[in-house]
Amino acid sequence: MIAEDLGSIDDAELIRRSQRDPEAFAGLFDRHAPAMRRYVARRLGPSLADDVVSDTFLTAFRRRGRYDSGHPDARPWLYGIAARLISRHRRVEIRFYRALVRTGVDEIAEPYAERVDDRVAAEQAGLAAALAGLSAGDREVLLMVAWADMTYEDVARALGIPLGTVRSRLHRARARTRLALGGSNPVTTREESLDG
């Protein structure tokens, strides 16, 4: 397959092509693995990210014959697989957040630490504590929306749950997170909070 073709075809077509030419599946990996790795690393730390992403794409490759080609974007399918693999590491995820609370150092964001002020570092530790306190289902929905930039519909598809469940879990997770942060919104910038 010519590399220029990749930009003009959707994920469903890549998966269909991979039925005839297994190497076409590499296009799906190239398209989604970097963002997925960042997402998994934020959840479990960098040491497990490569393994989980590799296992996600291996599982997807093996199940590609069952992919619903009516969905041109495979991200929800891939993140659904990743969510099940991440769930095997819940204890690691909670320990990761608790370590962030103790140290205040997010090893994923650390290369950018020079640009992070003390207020943001304190909020980051508070956010980690809030995330550690959420139920697994609430945390999964919140992080897919916040870190994977998925729509509610995509999250519902990824997790195989009704859209209403996504909305209620997200509402509950946001409320608990906001409460844990003392009522502040972790997405609001310093300037916005001073204006408001």
SEDO-68048 format. One line per 5 residues: number of its first residue (from 1); their letters; for each residue x, y, z of N, C-alpha, C, O. Coordinates in steps of 0.02 Angstrom, whole numbers. Atoms other than C-alpha are relative to their C-alpha. Layout:
NUM) A) X,Y,Z,X,Y,Z,X,Y,Z,X,Y,Z | ...
% end
This chain:
1) MIAED) 42,-58,0,0,0,0,45,62,0,95,64,35 | -38,-62,5,64,173,-44,-17,44,60,-75,49,79 | 10,-39,-60,88,287,105,-50,57,-10,-86,76,36 | 46,-55,13,-10,427,21,-73,-22,5,-116,20,17 | 69,25,-4,-165,317,20,-28,5,71,-89,12,80
6) LGSID) 23,3,-70,-173,316,211,-42,60,20,-92,52,55 | 37,-59,-20,-233,494,229,-69,4,-31,-113,38,-5 | 64,-5,35,-376,469,108,-49,-56,17,-106,-55,-8 | 46,54,-17,-451,311,182,-12,-2,75,32,16,115 | 16,2,-72,-539,286,347,23,-66,31,48,-111,-3
11) DAELI) -23,59,-38,-501,158,481,-35,-64,-22,-3,-117,-27 | 38,59,20,-639,40,426,29,-30,-64,34,-91,-72 | -29,24,63,-563,30,252,69,-31,12,86,-81,-19 | -65,31,-16,-390,-3,325,-9,-70,28,27,-116,11 | 12,65,-30,-461,-145,427,-25,-49,-54,-4,-107,-54
16) RRSQR) 23,44,55,-552,-215,274,59,-21,-43,66,-80,-61 | -59,17,41,-391,-206,172,46,-49,35,78,-91,3 | -45,45,-37,-296,-294,311,-23,-72,-1,15,-117,14 | 24,69,8,-406,-447,282,36,-33,-58,53,-92,-55 | -36,26,59,-323,-468,112,75,7,7,114,-37,-11
21) DPEAF) -70,-17,-7,-157,-387,154,14,18,73,5,76,92 | -10,-14,-72,-113,-403,340,45,60,15,38,91,68 | -45,-56,-12,22,-271,322,-37,67,-1,-12,117,24 | 39,-62,1,-114,-141,291,-20,21,71,-33,80,84 | 18,-15,-70,-155,-153,477,52,46,32,36,82,79
26) AGLFD) -52,-45,-26,10,-62,509,-22,73,-6,-2,115,34 | 25,-67,8,-77,94,444,-43,22,58,-41,80,80 | 41,-14,-59,-201,84,587,44,12,61,32,57,101 | -48,-8,-55,-58,63,710,34,68,-5,36,105,44 | -34,-64,9,36,212,637,-45,59,15,-22,109,42
31) RHAPA) 48,-54,-8,-120,318,644,-19,11,74,-27,68,95 | 28,-7,-67,-174,282,824,47,-18,58,33,2,115 | -43,23,-55,-31,206,925,32,57,40,35,52,101 | -32,-53,-41,58,369,974,-47,32,51,-28,40,109 | 48,-30,-47,-97,448,1051,-21,-50,53,-29,-32,112
36) MRRYV) 19,51,-49,-146,284,1133,56,-11,50,43,-21,109 | -55,10,-46,27,265,1207,1,56,52,12,43,112 | 2,-56,-48,16,439,1285,-57,-10,50,-48,1,110 | 58,11,-44,-156,397,1354,15,-55,51,2,-45,111 | -15,55,-46,-100,231,1429,55,19,48,52,1,107
41) ARRLG) -54,-22,-44,59,308,1498,-26,46,55,-3,42,112 | 30,-43,-51,-45,440,1588,-39,-42,51,-45,-22,109 | 39,42,-45,-149,299,1662,43,-46,42,32,-54,102 | -38,53,-34,-18,169,1707,74,14,8,110,-24,40 | -71,-14,-1,151,251,1686,33,-26,-63,6,-70,-97
46) PSLAD) -33,18,63,275,234,1545,24,-72,-4,31,-100,-59 | -28,67,2,340,63,1596,-50,-51,-27,-29,-101,-57 | 50,47,25,176,-24,1553,-31,21,-66,-64,-19,-100 | 35,-27,59,119,87,1409,15,-39,-63,-32,-57,-100 | -16,36,62,213,-1,1270,-31,-69,-2,-56,-91,-54
51) DVVSD) 30,67,-2,153,-172,1326,-75,2,-12,-102,-38,-50 | 73,-4,7,-29,-120,1340,-18,20,-71,-65,-8,-100 | 15,-20,69,-26,-32,1171,13,-57,-48,-27,-69,-93 | -15,58,43,58,-181,1089,-54,-54,6,-78,-81,-44 | 53,49,-11,-69,-299,1167,-66,23,-30,-105,-18,-55
56) TFLTA) 61,-27,29,-210,-184,1112,-2,-13,-75,-52,-37,-102 | -1,9,73,-157,-189,930,4,-73,-20,-22,-92,-73 | -2,71,15,-119,-374,935,-71,-29,6,-93,-68,-37 | 70,22,-8,-295,-407,1002,-43,25,-56,-83,-12,-84 | 39,-29,55,-369,-289,873,14,-37,-66,-32,-50,-105
61) FRRRG) -18,35,62,-274,-376,733,-35,-69,-2,-62,-89,-53 | 31,66,-2,-338,-546,789,-76,3,-8,-107,-44,-33 | 73,-8,2,-517,-480,801,-23,43,-59,-83,60,-63 | 18,-47,53,-515,-372,645,-55,-25,-45,-90,15,-76 | 54,28,40,-633,-490,555,-68,14,29,-119,10,-6
66) RYDSG) 64,-15,-33,-768,-444,681,-13,74,7,-62,95,38 | 9,-72,-6,-746,-256,665,-62,22,-39,-72,0,-96 | 60,-27,33,-908,-164,623,21,55,-47,34,111,-25 | -25,-48,49,-858,-75,463,-48,58,-11,-33,103,-50 | 45,-57,2,-1007,40,483,27,60,39,1,115,35
71) HPDAR) -32,-53,-39,-895,141,599,67,17,-33,114,-22,-28 | -62,-18,35,-762,234,499,59,14,47,117,9,26 | -53,-16,-49,-664,282,657,8,-59,48,-39,-77,83 | -13,58,-42,-585,135,748,23,18,70,34,-26,111 | -24,-20,-67,-530,237,900,-42,-29,56,-14,-57,103
76) PWLYG) 38,29,-56,-677,185,1010,11,-75,8,16,-99,64 | -13,72,-3,-648,2,966,68,-13,32,74,-55,76 | -68,10,-26,-462,16,1002,4,20,74,35,-15,114 | -2,-22,-70,-487,114,1164,-41,-47,45,-26,-54,104 | 38,50,-37,-617,-13,1218,43,-61,17,41,-86,73
81) IAARL) -47,55,-12,-488,-151,1198,52,22,52,67,-16,99 | -50,-25,-48,-359,-44,1290,-30,6,70,4,-9,119 | 33,-7,-66,-484,-11,1431,-2,-67,36,10,-71,96 | 1,66,-31,-503,-197,1460,70,-22,22,77,-53,75 | -69,17,-20,-315,-219,1463,24,43,59,58,17,103
86) ISRHR) -17,-44,-56,-292,-69,1578,-32,-25,64,-2,-21,118 | 35,24,-61,-420,-144,1697,39,-55,35,30,-65,95 | -42,51,-31,-297,-285,1728,53,31,45,85,-3,85 | -54,-35,-37,-180,-155,1801,-28,54,46,7,103,60 | 32,-51,-42,-301,-58,1913,43,18,61,49,76,79
91) RVEIR) -42,-13,-59,-187,-77,2064,60,43,-18,79,88,19 | -57,-40,23,-41,-8,1965,-22,72,-12,13,119,6 | 26,-67,15,-147,139,1908,-11,39,65,9,97,70 | 12,-34,-64,-201,181,2086,66,17,34,73,72,61 | -65,-15,-30,-22,166,2149,34,58,-36,67,100,-4
96) FYRAL) -28,-54,39,33,281,2007,-28,67,22,10,115,30 | 31,-62,-22,-92,414,2060,20,18,71,32,76,87 | -19,-14,-70,-48,396,2244,73,24,4,89,66,45 | -69,-23,2,137,415,2203,3,73,-24,43,112,0 | 3,-70,24,95,574,2108,-23,46,56,2,102,62
101) VRTGV) 23,-40,-56,1,637,2261,58,12,49,68,68,73 | -55,-5,-48,152,601,2373,57,44,-26,83,87,10 | -59,-34,27,287,668,2257,-16,65,-36,26,110,-38 | 17,-59,40,194,796,2154,34,1,-68,32,51,-103 | -36,4,63,295,737,2004,-36,-49,-46,-41,-109,-31
106) DEIAE) 30,42,52,206,672,1850,55,-16,-49,76,28,-88 | -57,16,42,342,578,1759,-16,5,-74,30,10,-115 | 18,-9,70,245,591,1596,7,73,-20,32,88,-74 | -3,-72,15,234,781,1605,66,31,21,79,89,6 | -62,-27,-28,404,802,1688,44,37,-51,73,88,-33
111) PYAER) -42,-38,47,496,854,1527,-25,72,-9,14,115,-31 | 28,-67,8,381,1006,1526,-4,37,67,-35,90,72 | 7,-27,-67,402,1042,1712,23,72,6,-2,109,49 | -24,-69,-5,495,1203,1681,-57,50,-12,-55,106,12 | 56,-44,16,331,1276,1616,-57,-6,50,-108,28,43
116) VDDRV) 54,12,-48,227,1216,1764,15,36,65,68,26,94 | -12,-36,-63,208,1331,1914,-24,-41,59,-53,-95,50 | 16,38,-61,181,1277,2095,-75,-13,7,-96,-66,30 | 73,8,-5,-8,1304,2086,-23,-59,-42,-64,-100,-20 | 20,54,44,-25,1186,1940,25,-67,27,-11,-117,23
121) AAEQA) -26,62,-29,86,1056,2024,-43,-23,59,-56,-83,66 | 44,18,-56,-23,1062,2180,-67,-25,-25,-94,-74,2 | 63,24,29,-180,1045,2075,8,-68,-32,-37,-110,-30 | -13,65,31,-101,900,1982,-1,-55,53,-29,-108,41 | 1,49,-55,-72,809,2147,-71,-10,25,-92,-66,39
126) GLAAA) 71,6,-20,-252,848,2197,-41,-38,-50,-84,-77,-31 | 35,37,53,-314,784,2031,17,-74,4,-27,-116,-3 | -20,71,-6,-214,623,2052,-37,-32,59,-59,-89,53 | 36,27,-57,-292,599,2224,-73,-11,-16,-103,-61,2 | 71,6,20,-465,630,2153,-10,-59,-47,-58,-97,-40
131) LAGLS) 6,56,47,-435,506,2011,7,-67,36,-29,-115,20 | -9,62,-38,-375,374,2134,-62,-17,39,-76,-75,52 | 60,11,-39,-536,397,2232,-62,-17,-40,-113,-36,-11 | 58,15,42,-653,372,2084,-8,-76,-9,40,-114,-5 | 11,70,18,-734,206,2044,33,-13,-68,45,34,-106
136) AGDRE) -33,16,64,-653,115,1898,-41,23,-59,-14,50,-107 | 43,-19,55,-803,147,1785,-2,75,-10,1,100,-66 | 1,-73,5,-812,332,1825,66,27,-26,67,72,-68 | -67,-22,22,-624,354,1803,10,-14,-74,36,28,-111 | -8,19,70,-627,262,1637,-35,49,-46,-6,72,-95
141) VLLMV) 39,-46,42,-763,374,1565,33,70,1,42,101,-51 | -30,-67,-6,-684,535,1632,64,6,-41,74,55,-76 | -64,-4,34,-512,495,1563,-5,-10,-75,34,19,-113 | 9,6,73,-574,439,1393,-23,66,-30,-3,84,-85 | 23,-65,24,-663,606,1375,56,52,6,69,90,-41
146) AWADM) -50,-52,-13,-524,712,1452,67,-12,-34,95,34,-64 | -67,13,25,-364,626,1396,1,-29,-70,49,-18,-108 | 1,29,67,-415,529,1241,-42,42,-48,-46,28,-107 | 40,-47,40,-528,671,1180,-54,-35,-40,-64,-21,-100 | 53,38,32,-670,553,1141,-68,32,15,-77,62,68
151) TYEDV) 68,-24,-11,-852,602,1120,-37,-49,46,-14,-105,57 | 39,44,-43,-985,531,1236,-21,-62,-38,-20,-118,-11 | 21,56,42,-1045,422,1093,57,-50,-10,48,-110,-7 | -59,43,9,-869,356,1063,15,-39,64,33,-98,61 | -12,34,-64,-848,316,1248,-51,-56,10,-33,-111,32
156) ARALG) 52,51,-6,-1014,224,1249,17,-61,-43,10,-118,-22 | -18,55,46,-958,122,1099,62,-37,25,65,-99,22 | -62,31,-23,-785,91,1171,-12,-47,59,17,-101,63 | 11,39,-61,-850,27,1337,-60,-46,-3,-72,-86,42 | 59,42,7,-1008,-55,1272,-53,15,52,-86,-30,78
161) IPLGT) 50,-21,-49,-1120,46,1388,-47,51,-32,-28,82,-82 | 46,-49,28,-1273,155,1355,27,72,7,65,87,52 | -20,-70,-1,-1248,340,1318,-20,33,66,18,74,92 | 22,-28,-64,-1348,385,1474,47,-19,57,58,21,102 | -48,22,-51,-1226,284,1580,64,41,-5,94,60,46
166) VRSRL) -59,-42,10,-1081,381,1504,-12,68,31,30,95,68 | 16,-67,-26,-1167,545,1546,-2,0,77,24,46,108 | 6,0,-74,-1207,495,1726,68,-13,32,84,19,83 | -67,12,-28,-1032,425,1758,44,62,-6,81,79,40 | -40,-59,11,-952,579,1684,-22,56,48,21,90,77
171) HRARA) 25,-51,-46,-1063,695,1786,24,-14,72,48,31,106 | -21,19,-67,-1024,599,1946,76,9,8,99,34,59 | -73,-6,-4,-837,593,1908,22,73,2,66,92,41 | -17,-72,0,-829,779,1869,-18,32,68,21,71,95 | 21,-29,-64,-926,822,2028,49,-20,55,69,21,96
176) RTRLA) -46,23,-53,-813,715,2138,70,30,-9,103,46,39 | -65,-29,14,-657,780,2053,1,74,20,48,98,51 | 5,-72,-17,-713,961,2071,-1,8,76,33,53,103 | 3,-2,-73,-754,929,2256,69,-13,30,90,22,76 | -67,16,-26,-583,850,2285,50,56,-13,99,62,23
181) LGGSN) -44,-56,16,-502,1003,2206,-23,64,33,-1,119,15 | 23,-58,-37,-593,1119,2324,-47,44,-41,-51,105,-29 | 48,-37,41,-723,1171,2195,30,30,-62,-7,59,-102 | -30,-29,60,-598,1224,2062,-5,-48,-58,-10,-109,-49 | 2,40,61,-603,1164,1884,72,-8,-24,105,42,-39
186) PVTTR) -70,10,19,-436,1085,1835,15,22,-71,73,28,-90 | -10,-20,69,-463,1140,1655,5,76,-6,30,102,-56 | 0,-73,1,-482,1325,1698,71,27,10,107,3,54 | -66,-30,-7,-326,1430,1674,0,50,57,-52,71,80 | -7,-48,-54,-260,1548,1806,-34,66,-19,-68,97,23
191) EESLD) 30,-62,21,-316,1699,1703,-76,-4,1,-109,43,22 | 73,9,0,-493,1629,1683,-26,2,71,-79,30,84 | 25,1,-69,-508,1599,1870,4,69,31,-36,86,75 | -5,-68,-26,-450,1777,1907,-54,45,-29,-79,89,5 | 53,-39,33,-576,1849,1781,-68,-17,28,-111,27,34
196) G) 66,23,-21,-720,1744,1847,-13,13,70,-66,-3,96
% end
